[in-house]
């Protein structure tokens, strides 16, 4: 029977009931829903809004229900409208009248806003742990392959020599910013909406500060309308998750290139690669491709959330039920991607000789050649021009800056001497820059 059976004369249409139900998605919030109800009931008891005896009954039965759900000795009814209704009706079936008092001064609107916040707080914790693990793996990998010279690129053209560790440092910085963003978004999320009621609060002498602090919030919402209808925190988190996916996707794009025979800078472990059903020689970077592909899915979740919220009048509207599918999917996807990505990086083999070889072609020390002439007193623009001519000469002769004889250098600029070869050695180029 529905909560609103008094007002209605007919049962809900079966198919419409399924359409209206959110149980498939919000079941995962059962712990948080029960924790919220325990905090609410305890506060009602303390404030004398319900009797101490009823409060005791509610709290201890809710604890039991929670344990049974965790152990799997009780299952959630898939036909229930949502997790809030299911828990409340189970409670009432078991303890009778006391159970009917739980919802005093509360609405499912503040209840669901609370449950999502509590659930996402847990999700943020798991994600933070994964990102920290990734940072450790990146650090470990940099130390495993120190002083490995590789080409740095701009426009996918060899640009200047860098080291593998320098390349990884760029990703370390990205993921550190992601952690910062996550912390920052958490601050704004950690405000309790409980006590907002359906939209206009309640006339009961509830203690909002008490429930907020019992549930580990930093405060409670000042506006009850905003309390029930704010989903900024879902949008912000989806945005943070999208940026994480941008970073993972860029990293994967590079790994995919680096695994190709054209680059062969790295080799992924067999456990994180796949073969082909027809081409026996293939070893494909499917995991990296899939992570790159999943980024689209997380961006979709963000756009979905923005679109659901953009036209909603105050306060709660059922459209908002769509929030959970989107934000949970975004979290689940990012967690899944990291679960595969972290060990893939951890186990990959770096091929320093191939990186070094690629760095030796493509004149990536041309800037250093120009800087050498600047050191000899030439203005940078002139040094740049002379080096350009030297590069053109090398290309014409099929040589590199390292193999061009000194007489040829001197023909273009008198200032060159033997020191040029030390100045343009790739190892010196990266050392000079502190890479
Ligand atoms: N399942 C609903 C949601 O996720 C819970 C709140 C229902 N409130 C209501 N007034 N129908 O948003």
Boltz pocket constraint, residues with backbone or C-beta under 6 A from the ligand:
constraints:
  - pocket:
      binder: B
      contacts: [[A, 20], [A, 22], [A, 26], [A, 81], [A, 82], [A, 108], [A, 109], [A, 112], [A, 316], [A, 317], [A, 318], [A, 320], [A, 321], [A, 322]]
      max_distance: 6.0
